[in-house]
């Protein structure tokens, strides 16, 4: 087994202004295929923060035989148990780990007849891919692959084998055991771990949309209502999103939410769309319980875009912080950004 321990600067030293207060353990595995029944784990990489440093440990199997994989799994178990002994609050951070890395590891531990520490420690997990997926329309990227997302946030990916080329590189290393290929294998895994750590502050956008902000003002400007929001978490990159006539522009220090004001006032959108119908002639949504008294030709099923009623944004609304924040949360729900 080949082992490598490295230290890197921690990306985004913003932990004092973030959404977590636990010891975060970053995990990424490399496998010889996608099926744990037919493939093996040939490398495991882990990392954690210590002050302003990121400490990384990697283990790579020197053999295609079962004992090579067992050595890697045992090394990971020892590392994980050591971390658990030094901290009571642990959270395992992955990217698509709930669908791939963690089930794959558990299966391989069983196949290798080893006790899986993931079961015995009952660790909390944070799958960043799963968390980011509901906000897919928000991210200014062509896809949600780890390297694509981390490149947007400023991480510069290393030049190393990817996908099938990585498996071929490992197979080549097994044959000739050359140091150049070994270094490329370690480089690929290390870069994935660093990309994962760089993406961590993106989770703060989820916290922001779920209420980690203050409405500092709500002003009627021309035909719009402009909400000024001050984030309570670190937001690492500017973002813009538009839907249903509304627009939000986000930067590190402020977010501006613009909502259109129509002749009839502001639209208030209902969340339980299935319980409403839309009346085109009246231009508002009505609860189904009332639709029984209206001819069916005068209404249709409500959608996200038309499931609303109207109200006037008077001073009692504009000067009430709780009401304005509730309205902003309603818009974020309309965007699809709330759980």
LOVO-727550 format. One line per 5 residues: number of its first residue (from 1); for each residue x, y, z of N, C-alpha, C. Coordinates in steps of 0.001 Angstrom, whole numbers, plus 500000, padded with zeros to 6 digits. Each point is the difference from the previous one (the first is absolute). Layout:
N
NUM) X/Y/Z/X/Y/Z/X/Y/Z; ...
end
This chain:
339
1) 500843/498797/500000/499157/501203/500000/500872/501244/500000; 499613/500983/499201/500690/501287/499964/499198/501014/500819; 500705/500767/500823/499357/500992/500860/500614/501373/499752; 499160/501008/499967/500481/501375/499811/499253/500924/500954; 500759/500809/500731/499431/501005/500899/500463/501369/499530
6) 499045/500909/499818/500329/501330/499493/499281/501081/500806; 500519/501228/499904/499382/501152/500645/499803/501095/498963; 498802/500583/499990/499673/501071/499064/499404/501177/500779; 500067/501203/499424/499268/501116/500625/498511/499722/499922; 499279/500379/501034/498551/499810/499975/499360/501028/499080
11) 499185/499566/499034/499302/500968/499146/498873/500668/500784; 499827/501303/499761/498902/500746/500640/500028/499853/501522; 500889/500716/500643/500055/499950/501465/498867/500867/500537; 498807/499430/500053/498794/500736/500394/499175/499201/500998; 500643/499119/500748/499223/499101/500850/499228/500735/501085
16) 500493/501188/500403/499285/500720/501044/498696/500588/499475; 499807/500010/498686/498798/500564/499401/499383/498973/499060; 499736/498815/500539/499523/498912/499165/498896/499236/500704; 499554/498926/499356/498798/499301/500453/500294/498755/500830; 501249/499777/500395/500327/498759/500678/500901/500263/501201
21) 499898/499174/501017/500845/500127/501191/500523/498629/500403; 500296/499167/498998/500453/498644/500235/501368/499807/499358; 500654/498897/500338/501227/499618/499313/499606/499340/498688; 500407/500600/498907/499625/499511/498683/501089/499084/499451; 499596/498845/499534/500915/499034/499401/499615/499838/498535
26) 500912/500324/499106/499743/499909/498563/500442/498631/499503; 499167/499393/499166/500259/498642/499533/499785/499894/498501; 500941/499319/499320/499833/499689/498586/500684/498670/499718; 499325/499123/499274/500566/498687/499700/500207/499842/498499; 500924/499121/499624/500229/499643/498602/499783/498498/499860
31) 499274/499603/498965/499624/498597/499830/500344/499521/498596; 500031/498696/499824/500301/499411/498700/498765/499874/499116; 498853/500450/500485/498753/499953/499243/498868/500570/500813; 498783/499932/499459/498850/500598/500671/499229/499027/500886; 500171/498708/499792/499266/499007/500774/500861/499454/501139
36) 499567/500126/501244/500781/499451/501117/500046/498475/500015; 499109/499364/499248/500032/498538/499907/501090/499521/499045; 500337/500848/499024/500961/499602/498976/501307/500789/500056; 500033/501031/500827/501162/500896/500031/500542/500133/501425; 501150/500663/500111/500658/500153/501301/500345/501464/500247
41) 500233/500322/501257/500529/501306/500390/501523/499911/499927; 500620/500807/499145/501465/499946/499935/500671/501197/500665; 499205/501039/500323/500565/501138/500728/498932/500680/500840; 500388/500447/501168/499141/500815/500860/500794/501232/500407; 499371/501160/499882/500612/501246/500441/499113/500683/501016
46) 500601/500528/501056/499264/500689/501066/500740/501274/500379; 499279/500955/500538/500623/501247/500430/499150/500648/501081; 500618/500882/500772/499277/500787/500994/500758/501298/500214; 499308/500981/500577/500599/501296/500267/500629/500019/501388; 501164/500602/500081/500645/500265/501279/500530/501424/499944
51) 499265/500918/500631/500347/501409/499869/499793/500452/498568; 501021/500586/499412/499922/500466/498622/500604/498992/499027; 500186/498770/500449/500592/498969/499158/498989/498889/499714; 500202/499350/498890/499221/498829/499632/500952/498807/499984; 499779/499053/500925/500860/498840/500121/499372/498830/499243
56) 500776/499397/499105/499467/498982/499105/500791/498698/500124; 499266/498882/500010/500606/498668/500017/499396/499180/498870; 500861/499264/499278/499543/499178/498874/500650/498622/500071; 499224/498990/499622/500505/498628/499992/499653/499359/498661; 500991/499387/499366/499814/499391/498691/500485/498557/500026
61) 499186/499106/499462/500338/498578/499995/501078/499707/498957; 500981/499194/500404/501077/499590/499107/499678/498710/499256; 498784/499479/500217/499666/498699/499436/498533/499948/499597; 499712/499219/498969/498620/499760/499599/499365/498877/500800; 500799/499342/500814/499491/498924/500845/499189/500583/501155
66) 499181/499143/500604/499111/500448/501069/500767/500598/501175; 501169/499462/500301/500745/500481/501162/500446/501454/499813; 500206/500423/498730/500373/501390/499752/498878/500955/500366; 498786/499647/499625/498835/500813/500354/499768/499977/501502; 500207/498866/500635/499830/499890/501453/500948/500933/500741
71) 501224/500129/499513/500962/500905/500636/499508/501448/499950; 499459/500401/498850/499494/501360/499840/498805/500238/500930; 499085/499049/500056/498817/500137/500857/500388/500043/501474; 500955/499185/500395/500469/500003/501393/500666/501327/500358; 500771/500555/499070/500658/501281/500247/498965/501108/500186
76) 498964/499976/499176/498926/500986/500134/499293/499839/501341; 499745/498769/500406/499347/499740/501285/500817/500573/501149; 501299/499774/499989/500870/500504/501061/499979/501522/500039; 500066/500612/498827/499976/501472/499929/498686/500545/500538; 498887/499382/499613/498684/500468/500409/499796/499830/501501
81) 500439/498879/500549/499874/499763/501438/500855/500983/500791; 501164/500356/499451/500866/500986/500660/499327/501362/500027; 499372/500373/498910/499282/501285/499954/498817/499990/500971; 499301/498869/500077/498850/499896/500901/500436/500097/501457; 501193/499511/500302/500504/500046/501365/500390/501416/500417
86) 500290/500854/499017/500461/501358/500313/498893/501040/499893; 498819/499600/499524/498898/500952/499861/498669/499285/500146; 499080/500600/500767/498690/499386/500210/499036/500325/498864; 500191/501155/499351/499100/500423/498931/500705/499882/498664; 499680/498944/499274/500590/499754/498695/498923/500024/498924
91) 500370/500507/498838/499108/499922/498847/500832/499667/498772; 499588/498969/499288/500702/499532/498814/499466/500738/498777; 500879/500714/499310/499604/500810/498857/500407/499297/498714; 499048/499827/499080/500257/499341/498719/499325/500777/498880; 500237/499560/498776/499289/500540/498848/499381/498818/499261
96) 498707/499864/500137/499236/498841/499514/500355/498742/500781; 500461/500193/501220/500395/498867/500829/498847/499134/500454; 498822/500596/500190/498854/499210/500441/499578/498988/498937; 500226/500356/498743/499632/499102/498905/501130/499063/499595; 501253/500431/500190/501104/499190/499497/501022/499626/501070
101) 500763/500956/500510/501146/499682/500863/499621/499164/501221; 498994/500424/500745/499675/499316/501247/499406/498611/499779; 498997/499824/499107/499512/498643/499739/501088/499087/499431; 500868/500560/499156/501078/499206/499407/500948/499516/501093; 500377/500908/500898/500904/499623/501097/499386/498915/500877
106) 498745/500166/500379/499354/499024/500878/499953/498624/499340; 499734/499973/498715/499951/498734/499282/501375/499350/499945; 501035/500805/499759/501347/499442/499894/500517/499524/501363; 499651/500711/501072/500360/499518/501337/499394/498623/500221; 498745/499834/499615/499321/498709/500168/500663/498925/499143
111) 500316/500356/498742/500630/499033/499101/501389/499594/500499; 500683/500922/500642/501343/499715/500537/499946/499408/501411; 498772/499777/500498/499785/499417/501328/500648/500841/501103; 499793/501316/499884/500532/500942/500980/498844/500780/500631; 500216/500450/501220/499001/500818/500684/500049/501415/499451
116) 498858/500543/499629/499942/501331/499386/499856/501083/501074; 500958/500931/500102/499913/501055/501021/498851/500968/499751; 499524/500080/498768/498891/500895/499694/498735/499566/500736; 499879/498690/500236/498849/499482/500739/500190/500139/501500; 501179/499654/500481/500238/499999/501445/500041/501404/500585
121) 500506/500982/499228/500098/501369/500507/498714/500793/499797; 499140/499525/499096/498728/500679/499731/500214/501497/499729; 500886/500289/499051/500395/501375/499707/498888/500797/499325; 499931/501287/500323/499169/500908/499231/500698/500242/498664; 499225/500255/498969/500573/500212/498682/499470/501284/499373
126) 500757/500517/499051/499585/501160/499221/500405/499730/498553; 499021/499689/499173/500235/499745/498580/499725/501308/499265; 501064/500704/499609/499832/501313/499387/499242/499923/498675; 500215/498952/499232/499265/499861/498740/498497/499924/500273; 499611/499195/500967/498579/499855/500329/499420/501316/500509
131) 500792/500751/500760/499532/501283/500522/499861/501043/498896; 500931/499977/499033/499997/501025/498949/498992/499722/498891; 499600/498754/499830/499171/499609/498862/498671/500757/499920; 499265/500236/501127/498736/500738/499887/500173/501434/499489; 501222/500547/500090/500274/501358/499533/500715/499987/498656
136) 499838/498932/499244/500721/499809/498746/499848/501196/499062; 498803/500572/499938/499758/501125/499090/500770/501249/500406; 500448/500051/501232/500706/501184/500494/501470/500029/499589; 500620/498833/499914/501449/499951/499774/500341/500329/498540; 500945/500899/499761/500356/500403/498620/501024/499043/499383
141) 499641/498722/499911/500913/498978/499490/499268/499118/498994; 500753/499335/499122/499397/499146/498982/499567/498656/500558; 500625/499562/501096/499591/498777/500679/500420/500101/501465; 499601/499026/500791/500278/500052/501431/501095/499021/500429; 500901/499670/499085/501135/499171/500370/500879/500750/500998
146) 500720/499245/500811/500825/500605/501050/500974/501022/499428; 500699/499642/498950/501005/500911/499437/499363/501224/499357; 498825/499830/499398/499307/501143/499392/499544/500979/501065; 499383/499492/501040/499525/500863/501084/501152/500701/500712; 501061/499262/500293/501121/500597/500731/500764/500993/499136
151) 500034/499792/498669/500651/500969/499111/499257/501325/500019; 498648/499932/500046/499213/501235/500077/500339/500786/501267; 500233/499297/501092/500246/500677/501270/501453/500446/500140; 500840/499661/499010/501377/500501/500021/501080/498958/500161; 499639/498727/500172/501016/498950/500133/500568/499668/498627
156) 501315/499924/499914/500654/499672/498743/500329/498507/499980; 499313/499233/499146/500220/498552/499992/501387/499627/499505; 500546/498947/500579/501307/499498/499584/499875/499195/498711; 501095/499862/499289/500030/499179/498789/500337/498566/500391; 498985/499164/500033/500166/498610/500430/498983/499144/499259
161) 500211/498686/499921/499047/499115/499315/498613/500078/500626; 498972/499846/499148/498613/500045/500456/499253/498773/499498; 498954/499600/500720/499104/498947/499541/500711/498705/499639; 499723/499525/498802/500597/498742/499553/501513/500096/499899; 500496/501203/499671/501446/500173/499915/500666/499790/501354
166) 499282/500343/501056/500543/499785/501341/500137/498503/500297; 498983/499232/499630/500047/498552/500218/501132/499383/499178; 500149/500463/498746/501092/499509/499164/501358/500358/500602; 500096/501196/500565/501252/500418/500625/500328/499114/501199; 498962/499641/500757/500231/499119/501147/500443/498610/499532
171) 499360/499499/498977/500387/498692/499464/501436/500028/499477; 500401/501126/499414/501379/500142/499533/500959/500017/501190; 499590/500714/501047/500863/500058/501187/500196/498608/500599; 498963/499198/500067/500094/498650/500554/501024/499167/499212; 500065/500222/498685/500907/499221/499168/501457/500413/500185
176) 500273/501326/500025/501399/500445/499977/500446/500725/501274; 499026/500354/500878/500303/500656/501281/500917/501217/499837; 499713/500838/499015/500837/501183/499770/499523/501178/500846; 500907/500833/500422/499694/501116/500900/499199/501094/499305; 500184/500187/498682/499277/501053/499289/498502/499724/499999
181) 499617/498771/499685/498577/499647/500002/499438/500042/501414; 500789/499546/500963/499569/500044/501404/499684/501428/500419; 500861/500939/499633/499788/501396/500361/498738/500561/499344; 499718/499581/498754/498788/500463/499318/498743/499470/500682; 500063/498761/500477/498854/499424/500705/499725/500761/501297
186) 501058/500266/500753/499841/500776/501234/499508/501411/499691; 500512/500582/498906/499626/501365/499634/498511/500103/499693; 499471/499027/499250/498568/500011/499672/499152/499980/501267; 500292/499097/500895/499210/499868/501223/500141/501229/500895; 501230/500520/500114/500230/501194/500822/499248/501200/499443
191) 499959/500105/498672/499305/501123/499389/498502/499921/500244; 499441/498792/499995/498576/499840/500301/499703/500429/501440; 500884/499655/500930/499801/500383/501393/500098/501516/500173; 500942/500614/499314/500149/501447/500090/498817/500720/499344; 499500/499433/498901/498813/500569/499353/498790/499899/500926
196) 499891/498889/500693/498901/499784/500942/500041/501034/501121; 501192/500244/500530/500143/500993/501064/499707/501409/499489; 500412/500280/498761/499753/501323/499424/498515/500265/499818; 499221/498921/499792/498551/500136/499784/499217/500203/501295; 500609/499762/501115/499270/500039/501265/499239/501309/500229
201) 500595/501179/499722/499245/501245/500233/498758/500144/499130; 499906/499235/498907/498802/500075/499159/498775/499532/500780; 500225/499154/501003/498888/499544/500847/499334/501179/500717; 500753/501098/500168/499442/501163/500689/498851/500642/499228; 499956/499811/498672/498866/500526/499244/498701/499333/500444
206) 500080/498718/500326/498824/499281/500486/499541/500607/501318; 500959/500286/500873/499671/500636/501287/499411/501396/499778; 500560/500712/499038/499488/501336/499684/498535/499938/499589; 499667/499125/499055/498623/499907/499526/499049/499488/501077; 500524/499295/500971/499162/499499/501089/499897/500980/501164
211) 500474/501228/499799/499749/501036/500999/501206/500647/500629; 501227/499650/499593/501200/500594/500607/500318/501349/499339; 499104/500943/500204/500183/501357/499476/499081/500936/500783; 500246/501287/499853/499154/501031/500594/499451/500889/498889; 498699/500277/500043/499417/500957/499057/500276/501397/500534
216) 500923/500703/499355/500378/501326/500507/499065/501096/499512; 499356/499774/498835/499010/500973/499523/499149/499387/498901; 498815/500580/499810/499090/499601/498917/499442/501285/499407; 500374/500304/498761/499658/501286/499392/499266/499813/498681; 498955/500809/499800/499288/500016/498723/500749/500916/499044
221) 500529/499421/498926/500756/500759/499003/499387/499741/498635; 499416/501068/499406/499313/499884/498722/498927/498921/500095; 500096/498939/499216/498962/498958/500018/500494/498740/500697; 500916/500158/500935/500567/498845/500705/500099/500278/501491; 500026/498911/500756/500305/500069/501414/501388/499414/500176
226) 500929/500786/500544/501399/499590/500128/500320/499693/501459; 500354/498733/500253/500404/499585/501335/501530/499976/500071; 500545/500669/501015/501440/499951/500260/500240/498982/501118; 500764/498973/499692/500253/498921/500955/501483/499967/500359; 500293/499899/501288/501380/499869/500466/500246/498563/500426
231) 500886/499265/499296/500262/498602/500357/500641/499878/501381; 499651/498931/500694/500594/499703/501302/501031/498884/499894; 500259/499546/498779/501010/498977/499732/500868/500471/498850; 501182/499427/499882/500935/500345/498944/499529/499418/498671; 499817/500859/498994/499593/499574/498668/501169/500260/499053
236) 500611/498935/499460/501302/500130/499351/500021/500569/498584; 498856/500061/499300/500021/500477/498623/498667/500649/499657; 499995/500984/499097/498735/500650/499614/499117/499063/499194; 498684/500173/500152/499020/499177/499297/498804/500863/499620; 499354/499616/498903/498772/500657/499547/499001/498935/499589
241) 498736/500220/500358/498961/499048/499626/498703/500753/499742; 499247/499539/498977/498711/500606/499660/498943/498928/499816; 498796/500257/500493/498865/499096/499811/498720/500742/500356; 498925/499744/499237/498676/500569/500279/500041/501530/500116; 500859/500628/499200/500097/501451/500014/500849/500570/501114
246) 500490/499149/500907/500834/500440/501120/501473/499766/499670; 500872/500764/500621/501433/499874/499754/500755/500241/501300; 501024/499169/500244/500867/500210/501146/501445/500074/499532; 500720/500986/500499/501430/500171/499740/500723/499892/501339; 500936/499064/500083/500677/499705/501261/501491/500296/499866
251) 500553/500692/500983/501449/500091/500129/500362/499744/501453; 501256/500133/500335/500463/499617/501335/499358/500825/501106; 499738/501272/499750/499534/500884/501069/498511/500306/499959; 499343/499775/498855/498591/500369/499890/499320/499189/498899; 498705/499806/500165/499175/499397/498961/498826/500938/499733
256) 499693/500206/498726/498889/500855/499606/498943/499141/499325; 498806/499989/500567/498881/499252/499449/498987/500982/499436; 499742/499883/498698/499062/500900/499335/498731/499225/499636; 498858/500493/500488/498710/499359/499756/499091/500997/499287; 499361/499601/498904/499164/500959/499258/498734/500379/500762
261) 499642/501270/499894/498731/500499/500534/499075/500258/498807; 498836/499353/500014/499038/500144/498909/498923/501007/500396; 499064/500255/499112/498919/500946/500292/499215/499580/501231; 499874/498681/500204/499222/499506/501143/500863/499819/501249; 501275/500290/499893/500883/499907/501160/501039/498901/499854
266) 500287/499313/501106/500974/498910/500019/499294/498653/499917; 500683/499065/499379/499481/498640/499990/500515/499236/501217; 499093/499294/500654/500399/499086/501062/499716/498584/499509; 501060/499210/499883/499892/498654/499434/499756/498962/501103; 499044/499118/499759/499720/498909/500935/500968/498842/499742
271) 500334/499294/501049/500935/498881/499862/499295/498678/499677; 498800/499798/500560/499279/498734/499784/499175/500077/498716; 500685/500013/498875/499390/500236/498689/498872/499017/499694; 500176/498751/500411/498994/498981/499659/498635/500281/500619; 499950/500863/501001/498727/500309/500662/499323/501247/499431
276) 500532/500520/498870/499453/501226/499430/499674/499825/498519; 499101/500847/499532/499711/500111/498572/500226/501463/499613; 500212/500223/498706/500259/501367/499534/498807/500487/499180; 499557/501230/500291/498903/500634/499279/500573/501033/499029; 500115/499685/498713/500630/500918/499039/499314/501362/499903
281) 498672/500029/500030/499289/501272/499853/500246/500923/501185; 500087/499417/501192/500243/500804/501198/501497/500167/500289; 500821/499143/499409/501456/500013/500171/500414/499824/501470; 499516/498928/500596/500484/499605/501318/499632/498541/500239; 500634/499422/500995/499747/498595/500337/498965/499918/501114
286) 499246/498913/499974/498935/499789/500975/500122/498585/500558; 499727/499857/501280/500080/498672/500604/498957/499071/499375; 500372/498745/499856/499109/499030/499365/498642/499884/500692; 500006/500217/501296/498734/499886/500731/498975/501024/499532; 500471/501125/499436/499101/501038/499499/499686/499817/498518
291) 500860/499218/499316/499809/499826/498552/498739/499216/499673; 499466/499255/500968/498784/499202/499760/498807/500884/499643; 500071/501292/500357/498884/500912/499733/500189/500761/498689; 501054/499684/499259/500304/500719/498761/499984/499017/498829; 499427/500424/498895/499964/499163/498802/501422/499610/499593
296) 500189/498721/499657/501336/499492/499688/500637/500694/498799; 499189/500582/499154/500554/500681/498832/500711/501304/500373; 499838/500439/501242/500586/501276/500443/501263/499824/500844; 500458/498772/500155/501244/499808/500746/500801/498834/499427; 501262/499956/500355/500886/498919/499577/500978/499699/501138
301) 500735/498913/499847/500947/499626/501051/501038/501095/500210; 500321/500235/501241/501014/501007/500313/501395/499441/499723; 500924/500893/499652/501406/499651/499798/500855/500878/500915; 501274/499733/500018/500895/500819/500826/499905/501466/499599; 499847/500269/498697/500020/501375/499496/498713/500767/500273
306) 498853/499310/500135/498740/500749/500161/499274/499726/501318; 500633/499284/500894/499346/499685/501282/500241/501133/500991; 499308/501127/499775/500229/501178/500834/498702/500749/500262; 500085/500897/500975/498965/500995/500244/500677/501361/500009; 499261/501054/500300/500559/501355/499930/499910/500688/501354
311) 500960/500885/500269/499887/500872/501178/500778/501281/499742; 499703/501021/500783/500620/501316/499824/501194/500148/500944; 501190/500320/499485/501181/500181/500866/500004/501372/500672; 499138/500171/501011/499905/501295/500687/501096/500124/501055; 499980/501109/500738/501043/500266/500991/500011/498974/501128
316) 498835/499479/500361/499965/499004/501079/500724/498721/499589; 500058/499735/498698/500764/498858/499496/501475/500359/499865; 500290/501122/499354/501388/500379/499713/500817/500248/501252; 499353/500446/501078/500724/500336/501236/499963/498883/501039; 499517/498837/499596/499934/498861/500919/501044/498960/499582
321) 501130/499911/500735/501094/499097/499614/499580/498545/499858; 499108/499539/500888/499592/498597/499930/499143/499741/498770; 499084/500919/499682/499143/499813/498829/500811/500054/498705; 500950/500920/499931/500824/500091/498791/500876/498757/499845; 500530/499497/501108/500822/498794/499900/499150/498793/499617
326) 498794/499918/500536/499100/498904/499617/499706/500055/498502; 499852/501213/499475/499719/500130/498571/501218/499581/499170; 501191/500411/500449/501227/499603/499301/500135/498479/500007; 499702/499379/501131/500061/498540/500076/499005/499357/499053; 498845/500632/499824/499019/499500/499048/500565/500038/498574
331) 500716/501067/499666/500617/500106/498671/501078/498928/499830; 500797/499761/501048/501028/498961/499914/499366/498618/499822; 498842/499802/500631/499273/498747/499814/499504/499901/498547; 499548/501112/499464/499560/500044/498603/501154/499640/499061; 501195/500472/500327/501191/499672/499207/500336/498504/500065
336) 499498/499327/501036/500339/498595/500191/501236/499802/500842; 500384/501025/500787/501243/499956/500760/499805/499604/501458; 498768/499724/500418/499757/499597/501372/499644/498520/500046; 500389/499359/501107/499692/498580/500175/498527/499824/500377
end
